[in-house]
Amino acid sequence: MEWVERAPAKINLTLDVLYKREDGYHELEMIMSSVDLADHLTFTPLMEDRIEVYTNKAFLPVDKRNHVYQAIKLLKEKYQIPMGIKVDIDKQIPVAAGLGGGSTDAAATLRALNRIWDLQLSIEELIDIGMQIGTDVPYSIVGGTAFVSGSGENVRPIKDIPPCWVILAKPRISVSTRTVFRSLEIEAIDYTPKSKIVENAIEQNDYYEMTSHLSNALEAVTFERYPQLKQLKDRMLRYGLDGATMSGSGPTIIGFSRNYTRVKRVYNSLRGFCEEVYICRTLK
Ligand code: ATP
């Protein structure tokens, strides 16, 4: 018997860094949404007590460094599961791209094993376990559009964003989230948090108010290191998208439009100099 679980990529419409906490983490506010670019994980229960992880991306580790492996191990230890599991990750989400690929795979694993092993864990219990793997895992357990705060552990679902197309453009650069946060000097950034404004816009179903307030405090760090990302964002706006911002710690830049002909044109223009470009819709 096999189980397949979809693990959608996430985008950040906003990422506000409010301050640095005493525990070293940053206090954040973010609006996140899931899109229809997704990994698919196939689970096969094993009678022997073994964890096997496979993936179509040869460069990804499949041992305890893989977030899926970590999720399995945490559940097995906490609930003393004597059976094993084999997981095949069909990876479609670009890695280290700001699209939460590892986190969504871990969340999909927790959701799937909760059913396969009949653990009957609540969303809150899954979130507690997910938090031990990574700060984006709690959001990925819930999915949809959400206001996320704390260092990622508080997830409050909000209305779906108004219907539109989202372009994801990822140049050939890999960014380490940890390095970006370490280099962030909050005092040096001059900006107003945008998450509540964007949440209100979404609640009012006001697409233009939403797209005119997209923002990401980490652009200050990532754009300084990779000026070509700022050029990419400017280019997307020049091509006529209604708003553009960096997702997560980058390098993916996301842009919005309601006009499919325009989206196709932008897609074709960007493909020349971006490693990967996707046209997506957000998921409920
Ligand atoms: P975030 O938006 O949460 O910062 P990201 O999209 O930038 O995440 P990931 O794709 O999650 O980054 O990859 C970050 C690191 O996690 C990579 O170095 C990768 O080797 C490791 N990793 C572990 N497990 C996975 C997985 N299942 N899928 C992708 N990356 C994984």
py3Dmol code that shows the C-alpha trace and the ligand (Angstrom):
import py3Dmol

protein = """\
ATOM      1  CA  MET A   1       0.000   0.000   0.000  1.00  0.00           C
ATOM      2  CA  GLU A   2       1.314   3.494  -0.928  1.00  0.00           C
ATOM      3  CA  TRP A   3       0.246   6.941   0.208  1.00  0.00           C
ATOM      4  CA  VAL A   4       0.967  10.118  -1.800  1.00  0.00           C
ATOM      5  CA  GLU A   5       1.078  13.514  -0.103  1.00  0.00           C
ATOM      6  CA  ARG A   6       1.389  16.853  -1.915  1.00  0.00           C
ATOM      7  CA  ALA A   7       3.880  19.351  -0.463  1.00  0.00           C
ATOM      8  CA  PRO A   8       3.242  22.824  -1.967  1.00  0.00           C
ATOM      9  CA  ALA A   9       5.835  25.601  -2.138  1.00  0.00           C
ATOM     10  CA  LYS A  10       5.172  28.749  -0.103  1.00  0.00           C
ATOM     11  CA  ILE A  11       5.615  32.367  -1.080  1.00  0.00           C
ATOM     12  CA  ASN A  12       6.033  35.387   1.193  1.00  0.00           C
ATOM     13  CA  LEU A  13       3.850  38.350   0.290  1.00  0.00           C
ATOM     14  CA  THR A  14       5.489  40.046   3.262  1.00  0.00           C
ATOM     15  CA  LEU A  15       8.329  39.370   5.665  1.00  0.00           C
ATOM     16  CA  ASP A  16       8.665  41.940   8.452  1.00  0.00           C
ATOM     17  CA  VAL A  17      11.450  41.638  10.998  1.00  0.00           C
ATOM     18  CA  LEU A  18      10.250  43.425  14.138  1.00  0.00           C
ATOM     19  CA  TYR A  19      13.232  42.931  16.468  1.00  0.00           C
ATOM     20  CA  LYS A  20      15.854  40.456  17.634  1.00  0.00           C
ATOM     21  CA  ARG A  21      14.778  38.442  20.678  1.00  0.00           C
ATOM     22  CA  GLU A  22      16.925  37.504  23.660  1.00  0.00           C
ATOM     23  CA  ASP A  23      16.986  33.874  22.464  1.00  0.00           C
ATOM     24  CA  GLY A  24      18.704  35.033  19.255  1.00  0.00           C
ATOM     25  CA  TYR A  25      15.689  34.445  16.990  1.00  0.00           C
ATOM     26  CA  HIS A  26      14.031  37.332  15.190  1.00  0.00           C
ATOM     27  CA  GLU A  27      10.442  38.304  15.919  1.00  0.00           C
ATOM     28  CA  LEU A  28       8.698  38.172  12.550  1.00  0.00           C
ATOM     29  CA  GLU A  29       5.370  38.951  10.912  1.00  0.00           C
ATOM     30  CA  MET A  30       4.697  37.401   7.530  1.00  0.00           C
ATOM     31  CA  ILE A  31       1.878  36.791   5.099  1.00  0.00           C
ATOM     32  CA  MET A  32       2.450  33.455   3.420  1.00  0.00           C
ATOM     33  CA  SER A  33       0.534  31.623   0.730  1.00  0.00           C
ATOM     34  CA  SER A  34       0.845  28.145  -0.797  1.00  0.00           C
ATOM     35  CA  VAL A  35       1.177  27.821  -4.571  1.00  0.00           C
ATOM     36  CA  ASP A  36       0.551  24.963  -6.994  1.00  0.00           C
ATOM     37  CA  LEU A  37       4.253  24.268  -7.545  1.00  0.00           C
ATOM     38  CA  ALA A  38       4.695  21.199  -5.341  1.00  0.00           C
ATOM     39  CA  ASP A  39       6.815  18.203  -4.376  1.00  0.00           C
ATOM     40  CA  HIS A  40       5.044  14.842  -4.118  1.00  0.00           C
ATOM     41  CA  LEU A  41       5.995  12.371  -1.435  1.00  0.00           C
ATOM     42  CA  THR A  42       5.140   8.667  -1.755  1.00  0.00           C
ATOM     43  CA  PHE A  43       5.079   6.712   1.512  1.00  0.00           C
ATOM     44  CA  THR A  44       5.388   2.918   1.755  1.00  0.00           C
ATOM     45  CA  PRO A  45       5.121   1.364   5.235  1.00  0.00           C
ATOM     46  CA  LEU A  46       7.839  -1.185   6.047  1.00  0.00           C
ATOM     47  CA  MET A  47       7.465  -3.987   8.579  1.00  0.00           C
ATOM     48  CA  GLU A  48      11.170  -3.695   9.525  1.00  0.00           C
ATOM     49  CA  ASP A  49      12.211  -0.791  11.744  1.00  0.00           C
ATOM     50  CA  ARG A  50      13.996   1.238   9.028  1.00  0.00           C
ATOM     51  CA  ILE A  51      13.869   4.756   7.552  1.00  0.00           C
ATOM     52  CA  GLU A  52      14.531   4.959   3.805  1.00  0.00           C
ATOM     53  CA  VAL A  53      14.459   8.294   1.950  1.00  0.00           C
ATOM     54  CA  TYR A  54      14.922   8.628  -1.827  1.00  0.00           C
ATOM     55  CA  THR A  55      14.752  11.672  -4.073  1.00  0.00           C
ATOM     56  CA  ASN A  56      15.060  12.531  -7.761  1.00  0.00           C
ATOM     57  CA  LYS A  57      17.642  15.277  -6.899  1.00  0.00           C
ATOM     58  CA  ALA A  58      21.000  13.556  -6.533  1.00  0.00           C
ATOM     59  CA  PHE A  59      22.569  16.482  -4.632  1.00  0.00           C
ATOM     60  CA  LEU A  60      20.072  16.344  -1.754  1.00  0.00           C
ATOM     61  CA  PRO A  61      21.092  14.390   1.360  1.00  0.00           C
ATOM     62  CA  VAL A  62      18.787  11.475   2.231  1.00  0.00           C
ATOM     63  CA  ASP A  63      20.164  10.843   5.727  1.00  0.00           C
ATOM     64  CA  LYS A  64      19.462  12.726   8.964  1.00  0.00           C
ATOM     65  CA  ARG A  65      20.247  16.024   7.206  1.00  0.00           C
ATOM     66  CA  ASN A  66      17.028  15.655   5.179  1.00  0.00           C
ATOM     67  CA  HIS A  67      14.015  17.333   6.787  1.00  0.00           C
ATOM     68  CA  VAL A  68      11.825  14.367   5.864  1.00  0.00           C
ATOM     69  CA  TYR A  69      14.148  11.982   7.673  1.00  0.00           C
ATOM     70  CA  GLN A  70      14.112  14.308  10.722  1.00  0.00           C
ATOM     71  CA  ALA A  71      10.294  14.381  10.761  1.00  0.00           C
ATOM     72  CA  ILE A  72      10.083  10.566  10.641  1.00  0.00           C
ATOM     73  CA  LYS A  73      12.678  10.176  13.372  1.00  0.00           C
ATOM     74  CA  LEU A  74      10.960  12.659  15.697  1.00  0.00           C
ATOM     75  CA  LEU A  75       7.606  10.884  15.362  1.00  0.00           C
ATOM     76  CA  LYS A  76       9.111   7.401  15.732  1.00  0.00           C
ATOM     77  CA  GLU A  77      10.970   8.364  18.894  1.00  0.00           C
ATOM     78  CA  LYS A  78       8.200  10.359  20.516  1.00  0.00           C
ATOM     79  CA  TYR A  79       5.460   7.768  19.868  1.00  0.00           C
ATOM     80  CA  GLN A  80       7.692   4.660  19.939  1.00  0.00           C
ATOM     81  CA  ILE A  81       6.668   3.413  16.507  1.00  0.00           C
ATOM     82  CA  PRO A  82       8.284   0.016  15.889  1.00  0.00           C
ATOM     83  CA  MET A  83       7.557  -0.005  12.112  1.00  0.00           C
ATOM     84  CA  GLY A  84       9.656   1.543   9.355  1.00  0.00           C
ATOM     85  CA  ILE A  85       8.788   3.746   6.388  1.00  0.00           C
ATOM     86  CA  LYS A  86      10.100   4.366   2.884  1.00  0.00           C
ATOM     87  CA  VAL A  87       9.625   7.819   1.339  1.00  0.00           C
ATOM     88  CA  ASP A  88      10.194   8.823  -2.261  1.00  0.00           C
ATOM     89  CA  ILE A  89      10.435  12.606  -2.710  1.00  0.00           C
ATOM     90  CA  ASP A  90       9.576  13.797  -6.199  1.00  0.00           C
ATOM     91  CA  LYS A  91      11.231  17.193  -5.841  1.00  0.00           C
ATOM     92  CA  GLN A  92       9.874  19.951  -8.099  1.00  0.00           C
ATOM     93  CA  ILE A  93      10.404  22.964  -5.791  1.00  0.00           C
ATOM     94  CA  PRO A  94      13.819  24.613  -6.305  1.00  0.00           C
ATOM     95  CA  VAL A  95      16.130  24.019  -3.326  1.00  0.00           C
ATOM     96  CA  ALA A  96      17.447  26.884  -1.153  1.00  0.00           C
ATOM     97  CA  ALA A  97      15.236  29.270  -3.093  1.00  0.00           C
ATOM     98  CA  GLY A  98      13.125  30.970  -0.397  1.00  0.00           C
ATOM     99  CA  LEU A  99      10.176  28.729  -1.288  1.00  0.00           C
ATOM    100  CA  GLY A 100      10.268  26.578   1.846  1.00  0.00           C
ATOM    101  CA  GLY A 101      10.948  23.309   0.016  1.00  0.00           C
ATOM    102  CA  GLY A 102      12.477  21.376   2.910  1.00  0.00           C
ATOM    103  CA  SER A 103       9.874  22.656   5.370  1.00  0.00           C
ATOM    104  CA  THR A 104       6.915  21.690   3.219  1.00  0.00           C
ATOM    105  CA  ASP A 105       8.356  18.185   2.740  1.00  0.00           C
ATOM    106  CA  ALA A 106       8.718  17.828   6.519  1.00  0.00           C
ATOM    107  CA  ALA A 107       5.152  19.084   7.053  1.00  0.00           C
ATOM    108  CA  ALA A 108       3.796  16.677   4.424  1.00  0.00           C
ATOM    109  CA  THR A 109       5.627  13.843   6.207  1.00  0.00           C
ATOM    110  CA  LEU A 110       4.099  14.747   9.584  1.00  0.00           C
ATOM    111  CA  ARG A 111       0.605  14.986   8.049  1.00  0.00           C
ATOM    112  CA  ALA A 112       0.947  11.698   6.169  1.00  0.00           C
ATOM    113  CA  LEU A 113       2.442   9.683   9.042  1.00  0.00           C
ATOM    114  CA  ASN A 114      -0.225  11.005  11.402  1.00  0.00           C
ATOM    115  CA  ARG A 115      -2.702   9.180   9.149  1.00  0.00           C
ATOM    116  CA  ILE A 116      -0.602   6.144   8.174  1.00  0.00           C
ATOM    117  CA  TRP A 117       0.314   5.341  11.797  1.00  0.00           C
ATOM    118  CA  ASP A 118      -3.088   6.516  13.092  1.00  0.00           C
ATOM    119  CA  LEU A 119      -1.492   8.803  15.696  1.00  0.00           C
ATOM    120  CA  GLN A 120      -4.532  11.107  15.919  1.00  0.00           C
ATOM    121  CA  LEU A 121      -2.374  14.164  16.620  1.00  0.00           C
ATOM    122  CA  SER A 122      -3.992  17.590  16.490  1.00  0.00           C
ATOM    123  CA  ILE A 123      -2.663  20.407  14.288  1.00  0.00           C
ATOM    124  CA  GLU A 124      -1.219  22.029  17.458  1.00  0.00           C
ATOM    125  CA  GLU A 125       0.673  18.835  18.336  1.00  0.00           C
ATOM    126  CA  LEU A 126       1.995  18.552  14.777  1.00  0.00           C
ATOM    127  CA  ILE A 127       3.076  22.212  14.921  1.00  0.00           C
ATOM    128  CA  ASP A 128       5.016  21.578  18.154  1.00  0.00           C
ATOM    129  CA  ILE A 129       6.918  18.752  16.495  1.00  0.00           C
ATOM    130  CA  GLY A 130       7.347  20.696  13.246  1.00  0.00           C
ATOM    131  CA  MET A 131       8.909  23.637  15.078  1.00  0.00           C
ATOM    132  CA  GLN A 132      11.807  21.366  16.104  1.00  0.00           C
ATOM    133  CA  ILE A 133      12.671  20.845  12.422  1.00  0.00           C
ATOM    134  CA  GLY A 134      12.436  24.401  11.106  1.00  0.00           C
ATOM    135  CA  THR A 135      10.662  27.696  11.607  1.00  0.00           C
ATOM    136  CA  ASP A 136       8.640  27.420   8.350  1.00  0.00           C
ATOM    137  CA  VAL A 137       7.312  23.937   9.156  1.00  0.00           C
ATOM    138  CA  PRO A 138       4.354  25.121  11.344  1.00  0.00           C
ATOM    139  CA  TYR A 139       3.040  27.276   8.475  1.00  0.00           C
ATOM    140  CA  SER A 140       3.457  24.381   6.017  1.00  0.00           C
ATOM    141  CA  ILE A 141       1.412  22.084   8.267  1.00  0.00           C
ATOM    142  CA  VAL A 142      -1.502  24.514   8.029  1.00  0.00           C
ATOM    143  CA  GLY A 143      -0.958  25.812   4.435  1.00  0.00           C
ATOM    144  CA  GLY A 144      -3.251  28.154   2.500  1.00  0.00           C
ATOM    145  CA  THR A 145      -2.922  31.882   3.174  1.00  0.00           C
ATOM    146  CA  ALA A 146      -1.884  32.777   6.719  1.00  0.00           C
ATOM    147  CA  PHE A 147      -0.575  35.520   8.987  1.00  0.00           C
ATOM    148  CA  VAL A 148       2.523  33.983  10.565  1.00  0.00           C
ATOM    149  CA  SER A 149       4.271  35.509  13.593  1.00  0.00           C
ATOM    150  CA  GLY A 150       6.723  34.807  16.415  1.00  0.00           C
ATOM    151  CA  SER A 151       9.627  33.072  14.765  1.00  0.00           C
ATOM    152  CA  GLY A 152       7.135  31.062  12.691  1.00  0.00           C
ATOM    153  CA  GLU A 153       5.255  29.144  15.389  1.00  0.00           C
ATOM    154  CA  ASN A 154       2.060  31.268  15.390  1.00  0.00           C
ATOM    155  CA  VAL A 155      -0.008  30.541  12.301  1.00  0.00           C
ATOM    156  CA  ARG A 156      -3.358  32.237  11.829  1.00  0.00           C
ATOM    157  CA  PRO A 157      -5.229  31.311   8.619  1.00  0.00           C
ATOM    158  CA  ILE A 158      -6.720  34.304   6.792  1.00  0.00           C
ATOM    159  CA  LYS A 159      -8.854  34.720   3.651  1.00  0.00           C
ATOM    160  CA  ASP A 160      -7.453  33.466   0.319  1.00  0.00           C
ATOM    161  CA  ILE A 161      -5.687  36.134  -1.708  1.00  0.00           C
ATOM    162  CA  PRO A 162      -7.732  37.674  -4.557  1.00  0.00           C
ATOM    163  CA  PRO A 163      -7.502  35.522  -7.736  1.00  0.00           C
ATOM    164  CA  CYS A 164      -4.351  36.281  -9.751  1.00  0.00           C
ATOM    165  CA  TRP A 165      -1.281  34.728 -11.383  1.00  0.00           C
ATOM    166  CA  VAL A 166       2.031  34.549  -9.568  1.00  0.00           C
ATOM    167  CA  ILE A 167       5.345  34.348 -11.418  1.00  0.00           C
ATOM    168  CA  LEU A 168       8.279  32.822  -9.545  1.00  0.00           C
ATOM    169  CA  ALA A 169      11.692  33.723 -10.980  1.00  0.00           C
ATOM    170  CA  LYS A 170      14.747  31.994  -9.550  1.00  0.00           C
ATOM    171  CA  PRO A 171      18.184  32.965 -10.816  1.00  0.00           C
ATOM    172  CA  ARG A 172      21.140  30.584 -10.483  1.00  0.00           C
ATOM    173  CA  ILE A 173      22.031  31.631  -6.931  1.00  0.00           C
ATOM    174  CA  SER A 174      21.530  29.667  -3.698  1.00  0.00           C
ATOM    175  CA  VAL A 175      20.974  31.612  -0.506  1.00  0.00           C
ATOM    176  CA  SER A 176      21.428  30.318   3.025  1.00  0.00           C
ATOM    177  CA  THR A 177      18.603  31.564   5.251  1.00  0.00           C
ATOM    178  CA  ARG A 178      20.812  31.382   8.341  1.00  0.00           C
ATOM    179  CA  THR A 179      23.528  33.570   6.783  1.00  0.00           C
ATOM    180  CA  VAL A 180      20.980  36.190   5.711  1.00  0.00           C
ATOM    181  CA  PHE A 181      19.474  36.459   9.211  1.00  0.00           C
ATOM    182  CA  ARG A 182      22.944  36.576  10.734  1.00  0.00           C
ATOM    183  CA  SER A 183      23.911  39.535   8.506  1.00  0.00           C
ATOM    184  CA  LEU A 184      20.690  41.427   9.158  1.00  0.00           C
ATOM    185  CA  GLU A 185      21.115  44.707  11.019  1.00  0.00           C
ATOM    186  CA  ILE A 186      17.572  45.682  11.913  1.00  0.00           C
ATOM    187  CA  GLU A 187      18.519  49.162  13.104  1.00  0.00           C
ATOM    188  CA  ALA A 188      19.934  49.863   9.647  1.00  0.00           C
ATOM    189  CA  ILE A 189      16.702  49.167   7.788  1.00  0.00           C
ATOM    190  CA  ASP A 190      14.350  52.002   7.313  1.00  0.00           C
ATOM    191  CA  TYR A 191      10.921  50.591   6.654  1.00  0.00           C
ATOM    192  CA  THR A 192       7.398  50.134   8.030  1.00  0.00           C
ATOM    193  CA  PRO A 193       6.031  46.644   8.684  1.00  0.00           C
ATOM    194  CA  LYS A 194       3.561  45.754   5.947  1.00  0.00           C
ATOM    195  CA  SER A 195       1.987  42.461   7.048  1.00  0.00           C
ATOM    196  CA  LYS A 196      -1.070  43.982   8.743  1.00  0.00           C
ATOM    197  CA  ILE A 197      -1.687  46.312   5.782  1.00  0.00           C
ATOM    198  CA  VAL A 198      -1.518  43.371   3.369  1.00  0.00           C
ATOM    199  CA  GLU A 199      -3.744  41.276   5.635  1.00  0.00           C
ATOM    200  CA  ASN A 200      -6.367  44.053   5.602  1.00  0.00           C
ATOM    201  CA  ALA A 201      -6.115  44.328   1.819  1.00  0.00           C
ATOM    202  CA  ILE A 202      -6.705  40.571   1.506  1.00  0.00           C
ATOM    203  CA  GLU A 203      -9.644  40.709   3.923  1.00  0.00           C
ATOM    204  CA  GLN A 204     -11.150  43.507   1.755  1.00  0.00           C
ATOM    205  CA  ASN A 205     -10.388  41.463  -1.411  1.00  0.00           C
ATOM    206  CA  ASP A 206      -8.459  44.537  -2.628  1.00  0.00           C
ATOM    207  CA  TYR A 207      -5.921  43.136  -5.112  1.00  0.00           C
ATOM    208  CA  TYR A 208      -4.205  46.470  -5.907  1.00  0.00           C
ATOM    209  CA  GLU A 209      -3.850  47.475  -2.253  1.00  0.00           C
ATOM    210  CA  MET A 210      -2.299  44.035  -1.662  1.00  0.00           C
ATOM    211  CA  THR A 211       0.171  44.171  -4.569  1.00  0.00           C
ATOM    212  CA  SER A 212       1.276  47.730  -3.769  1.00  0.00           C
ATOM    213  CA  HIS A 213       2.387  46.756  -0.241  1.00  0.00           C
ATOM    214  CA  LEU A 214       4.341  43.556  -0.887  1.00  0.00           C
ATOM    215  CA  SER A 215       7.609  43.759   1.025  1.00  0.00           C
ATOM    216  CA  ASN A 216      10.476  41.786   2.505  1.00  0.00           C
ATOM    217  CA  ALA A 217      12.915  43.166   5.087  1.00  0.00           C
ATOM    218  CA  LEU A 218      15.549  40.612   4.041  1.00  0.00           C
ATOM    219  CA  GLU A 219      15.884  42.246   0.612  1.00  0.00           C
ATOM    220  CA  ALA A 220      18.221  44.710   2.386  1.00  0.00           C
ATOM    221  CA  VAL A 221      20.730  41.906   2.975  1.00  0.00           C
ATOM    222  CA  THR A 222      20.213  39.711  -0.076  1.00  0.00           C
ATOM    223  CA  PHE A 223      20.089  42.568  -2.629  1.00  0.00           C
ATOM    224  CA  GLU A 224      23.314  44.026  -1.267  1.00  0.00           C
ATOM    225  CA  ARG A 225      25.064  40.698  -1.738  1.00  0.00           C
ATOM    226  CA  TYR A 226      23.443  39.973  -5.125  1.00  0.00           C
ATOM    227  CA  PRO A 227      22.603  43.287  -6.893  1.00  0.00           C
ATOM    228  CA  GLN A 228      21.301  41.296  -9.877  1.00  0.00           C
ATOM    229  CA  LEU A 229      18.277  40.352  -7.740  1.00  0.00           C
ATOM    230  CA  LYS A 230      17.279  43.989  -7.372  1.00  0.00           C
ATOM    231  CA  GLN A 231      17.666  44.350 -11.142  1.00  0.00           C
ATOM    232  CA  LEU A 232      15.459  41.300 -11.637  1.00  0.00           C
ATOM    233  CA  LYS A 233      12.735  42.727  -9.388  1.00  0.00           C
ATOM    234  CA  ASP A 234      12.887  46.113 -11.171  1.00  0.00           C
ATOM    235  CA  ARG A 235      12.699  44.366 -14.516  1.00  0.00           C
ATOM    236  CA  MET A 236       9.597  42.415 -13.480  1.00  0.00           C
ATOM    237  CA  LEU A 237       7.896  45.640 -12.434  1.00  0.00           C
ATOM    238  CA  ARG A 238       8.972  47.339 -15.685  1.00  0.00           C
ATOM    239  CA  TYR A 239       7.452  44.454 -17.658  1.00  0.00           C
ATOM    240  CA  GLY A 240       4.088  45.429 -16.162  1.00  0.00           C
ATOM    241  CA  LEU A 241       3.570  43.139 -13.170  1.00  0.00           C
ATOM    242  CA  ASP A 242       1.424  44.762 -10.481  1.00  0.00           C
ATOM    243  CA  GLY A 243       3.858  44.072  -7.647  1.00  0.00           C
ATOM    244  CA  ALA A 244       7.024  42.091  -6.990  1.00  0.00           C
ATOM    245  CA  THR A 245       9.023  41.091  -3.930  1.00  0.00           C
ATOM    246  CA  MET A 246      11.594  38.565  -2.779  1.00  0.00           C
ATOM    247  CA  SER A 247      10.278  35.359  -1.184  1.00  0.00           C
ATOM    248  CA  GLY A 248      11.828  34.236   2.125  1.00  0.00           C
ATOM    249  CA  SER A 249      15.555  34.885   2.188  1.00  0.00           C
ATOM    250  CA  GLY A 250      15.656  34.683  -1.610  1.00  0.00           C
ATOM    251  CA  PRO A 251      16.780  34.470  -4.282  1.00  0.00           C
ATOM    252  CA  THR A 252      13.340  33.813  -5.820  1.00  0.00           C
ATOM    253  CA  ILE A 253      11.503  36.988  -6.810  1.00  0.00           C
ATOM    254  CA  ILE A 254       7.720  36.690  -7.078  1.00  0.00           C
ATOM    255  CA  GLY A 255       5.494  38.948  -9.185  1.00  0.00           C
ATOM    256  CA  PHE A 256       1.721  39.276  -9.531  1.00  0.00           C
ATOM    257  CA  SER A 257      -0.700  39.951 -12.379  1.00  0.00           C
ATOM    258  CA  ARG A 258      -4.332  39.261 -13.250  1.00  0.00           C
ATOM    259  CA  ASN A 259      -3.666  39.341 -16.993  1.00  0.00           C
ATOM    260  CA  TYR A 260      -2.594  35.942 -18.369  1.00  0.00           C
ATOM    261  CA  THR A 261      -1.296  37.336 -21.686  1.00  0.00           C
ATOM    262  CA  ARG A 262       1.006  39.662 -19.767  1.00  0.00           C
ATOM    263  CA  VAL A 263       2.095  36.859 -17.453  1.00  0.00           C
ATOM    264  CA  LYS A 264       3.030  34.685 -20.455  1.00  0.00           C
ATOM    265  CA  ARG A 265       5.010  37.584 -21.972  1.00  0.00           C
ATOM    266  CA  VAL A 266       6.901  38.204 -18.745  1.00  0.00           C
ATOM    267  CA  TYR A 267       7.516  34.457 -18.394  1.00  0.00           C
ATOM    268  CA  ASN A 268       9.050  34.286 -21.895  1.00  0.00           C
ATOM    269  CA  SER A 269      11.208  37.377 -21.313  1.00  0.00           C
ATOM    270  CA  LEU A 270      12.526  36.125 -17.959  1.00  0.00           C
ATOM    271  CA  ARG A 271      13.389  32.641 -19.152  1.00  0.00           C
ATOM    272  CA  GLY A 272      16.378  34.011 -21.033  1.00  0.00           C
ATOM    273  CA  PHE A 273      18.336  34.884 -17.900  1.00  0.00           C
ATOM    274  CA  CYS A 274      16.676  33.096 -15.001  1.00  0.00           C
ATOM    275  CA  GLU A 275      17.506  29.502 -14.249  1.00  0.00           C
ATOM    276  CA  GLU A 276      13.906  28.627 -13.389  1.00  0.00           C
ATOM    277  CA  VAL A 277      10.644  30.497 -13.988  1.00  0.00           C
ATOM    278  CA  TYR A 278       7.175  29.247 -13.040  1.00  0.00           C
ATOM    279  CA  ILE A 279       3.650  30.524 -13.519  1.00  0.00           C
ATOM    280  CA  CYS A 280       1.555  29.575 -10.487  1.00  0.00           C
ATOM    281  CA  ARG A 281      -1.772  30.078  -8.799  1.00  0.00           C
ATOM    282  CA  THR A 282      -2.205  30.193  -5.063  1.00  0.00           C
ATOM    283  CA  LEU A 283      -3.893  27.278  -3.295  1.00  0.00           C
ATOM    284  CA  LYS A 284      -6.769  27.385  -0.832  1.00  0.00           C
TER     285      LYS A 284
END
"""
ligand_1 = """\
31
ATP
P 13.158 28.578 3.514
O 12.255 29.344 2.612
O 12.440 27.811 4.607
O 14.347 29.308 3.976
P 14.435 27.402 1.293
O 13.430 27.151 0.206
O 15.247 28.612 1.134
O 13.726 27.356 2.683
P 15.130 24.628 1.252
O 14.735 24.295 -0.155
O 14.253 24.169 2.340
O 15.400 26.193 1.390
O 16.623 24.087 1.452
C 17.427 24.546 2.488
C 18.431 23.447 2.872
O 17.727 22.340 3.428
C 19.230 22.906 1.709
O 20.581 23.116 1.999
C 18.939 21.420 1.661
O 20.107 20.633 1.497
C 18.309 21.115 3.009
N 17.221 20.111 2.913
C 17.006 19.105 3.764
N 15.939 18.388 3.419
C 15.436 18.932 2.300
C 14.327 18.620 1.471
N 13.519 17.584 1.705
N 14.094 19.421 0.410
C 14.900 20.483 0.173
N 15.963 20.817 0.921
C 16.250 20.052 1.987
"""
view = py3Dmol.view(width=600, height=400)
view.addModel(protein, "pdb")
view.setStyle({"model": 0}, {"cartoon": {"style": "trace"}})
view.addModel(ligand_1, "xyz")
view.setStyle({"model": 1}, {"stick": {}})
view.zoomTo()
view.show()
